[in-house]
Amino acid sequence: MRIERIAGKKETQATEEDYSLISEKILKYKGKTGITIPVLQTIQKAFGYLPKNILKQTSIDLRIPLNELYGVASFYSQFRFTPVGKNMIMVCKGTACHVKGAEKILDEISRKIGIKDGETSTDMEYTLEGVACIGCCALAPCITINNEVHGRLNTKSIDKIFKSKKAEGKNQ
């Protein structure tokens, strides 16, 4: 599943026009309690991350202190303050994956796509992130690409996965 967002924005500053595209969804929360996480999720789903100016406008419109929005967003690892690539690759570094060669898998993916752990490619195609655990220990070592799990990997299988993904992309 690809990250759904507004027209693949590359710039780090969303516009007022961009906000107007989601303001109706945001404003439906006005006056309700316990809305901070759903509001942040709405923004992130639209943009792929939490743009500063969108958070500021949301704070004003919903009368939620900006520091509350930032506090919640920085507490939960699901939220991001910088744009991510349209293909999110997470490499499990949990104990089972670590023991079965997660670092080699991470290194091979890094070499293949030309970015390091925690980086996004300049063309916004990929974001690579090592994570504590994706909960698929029986498939160790494993990764997810856009929430699709790939398990029992070795460095050779990484090449097959990327060739398959490229073929899928051409067919879409």
C-alpha positions in Angstrom: 0.0 0.0 0.0 1.5 3.3 -1.0 1.3 6.3 1.2 -1.6 8.3 0.0 -1.0 12.0 0.0 -1.6 15.2 -1.9 0.0 15.1 -5.3 3.5 13.9 -4.2 4.6 17.2 -2.6 8.4 17.5 -2.6 8.7 20.8 -0.8 8.8 20.9 2.9 6.3 23.8 3.2 2.7 23.0 2.4 0.6 25.9 1.1 -2.7 27.5 2.2 -4.2 25.8 -0.9 -3.0 22.5 0.4 -4.6 23.2 3.8 -7.9 24.0 2.1 -8.0 20.5 0.6 -8.1 19.0 4.1 -9.6 21.7 6.2 -13.1 20.2 5.9 -11.8 16.9 7.4 -9.9 18.8 10.1 -12.8 21.1 11.1 -15.2 18.1 11.7 -13.2 17.6 14.9 -13.8 21.2 16.2 -15.2 21.2 19.7 -14.7 17.5 20.3 -12.5 15.9 23.0 -9.7 13.4 22.4 -9.1 14.5 18.9 -5.4 15.2 18.8 -4.2 11.8 17.4 -7.0 11.6 14.8 -6.3 15.1 13.6 -2.5 14.4 13.3 -3.3 11.2 11.5 -5.5 13.1 9.0 -2.8 15.6 8.3 -0.1 12.9 7.9 -2.3 10.8 5.6 -2.8 13.9 3.3 0.8 15.1 3.2 2.9 12.0 4.2 4.3 14.0 7.2 3.2 16.9 9.5 4.1 20.3 7.8 4.8 23.1 10.4 2.4 25.6 8.8 -0.4 23.1 8.6 0.0 22.3 12.3 0.0 26.0 13.1 -3.2 26.5 11.1 -4.8 23.4 12.7 -3.9 24.8 16.1 -5.7 28.0 15.4 -8.7 26.5 13.8 -9.3 23.8 16.4 -8.1 25.9 19.4 -5.6 23.2 20.3 -2.3 24.6 21.7 0.5 24.1 19.2 2.7 22.7 21.9 0.1 20.0 22.5 0.1 19.0 18.8 3.9 18.8 18.8 4.0 17.0 22.1 1.7 14.2 21.0 3.3 14.0 17.5 6.8 13.8 18.9 5.8 11.1 21.5 4.4 8.7 18.9 6.8 7.2 16.4 4.1 7.0 13.7 4.3 10.7 13.2 6.9 12.4 11.1 8.0 16.0 10.7 9.8 15.6 7.4 8.6 14.2 4.1 9.0 10.5 3.3 9.4 8.8 0.0 6.5 7.2 -1.7 8.0 3.8 -1.0 8.6 3.3 2.7 11.1 0.5 3.5 11.4 -0.7 7.1 14.1 -3.2 8.0 13.4 -5.1 11.2 16.3 -4.9 13.7 14.6 -6.9 16.4 16.4 -9.8 18.1 15.3 -12.6 15.8 16.1 -10.5 12.7 19.4 -9.2 14.1 20.6 -12.8 14.8 19.6 -13.8 11.3 21.4 -11.0 9.5 19.3 -7.8 9.6 22.4 -5.6 9.3 23.4 -7.3 6.1 19.9 -6.9 4.7 19.9 -3.2 5.7 23.4 -2.7 4.1 22.3 -4.4 0.9 19.1 -2.3 0.6 21.1 0.9 1.4 23.6 0.0 -1.3 20.9 -0.8 -3.8 18.9 2.4 -3.4 21.7 4.7 -2.5 20.5 6.0 0.9 21.4 5.2 4.5 19.1 4.2 7.4 16.9 7.1 8.3 17.2 8.9 4.9 14.9 9.7 2.0 16.1 9.7 -1.6 16.3 13.1 -3.3 13.8 12.0 -5.9 11.4 11.1 -3.0 11.1 7.6 -4.3 12.4 5.8 -1.1 12.7 6.2 2.6 14.8 3.6 4.5 14.3 3.0 8.2 15.6 0.5 10.6 13.0 -0.3 13.2 13.0 -2.1 16.5 10.5 -4.8 15.5 7.8 -5.3 12.9 6.3 -8.3 14.7 7.1 -11.1 12.2 9.8 -12.9 14.1 9.0 -16.3 12.5 9.9 -14.7 9.1 13.3 -13.3 10.3 15.0 -11.5 8.8 12.2 -9.4 7.3 11.3 -6.0 5.9 8.2 -4.2 4.9 7.8 -2.2 1.8 4.7 0.0 2.0 3.4 -2.3 4.8 3.9 -5.4 2.6 6.0 -8.0 4.6 8.9 -9.8 2.9 10.5 -12.5 5.1 13.2 -15.1 5.3 15.5 -12.8 3.4 19.1 -12.9 2.3 21.1 -10.4 0.3 20.2 -12.2 -3.0 16.5 -12.1 -2.3 16.6 -8.3 -2.0 17.6 -8.0 -5.6 14.5 -10.2 -6.6 12.2 -8.0 -4.5 13.3 -4.8 -6.1 13.1 -6.3 -9.6 9.6 -7.4 -8.8 8.6 -4.0 -7.5 10.0 -2.3 -10.6 8.0 -4.6 -12.8 4.9 -3.9 -10.7 5.5 -0.1 -11.1 5.7 -0.4 -14.9 2.4 -2.3 -15.0 0.5 0.3 -13.0 
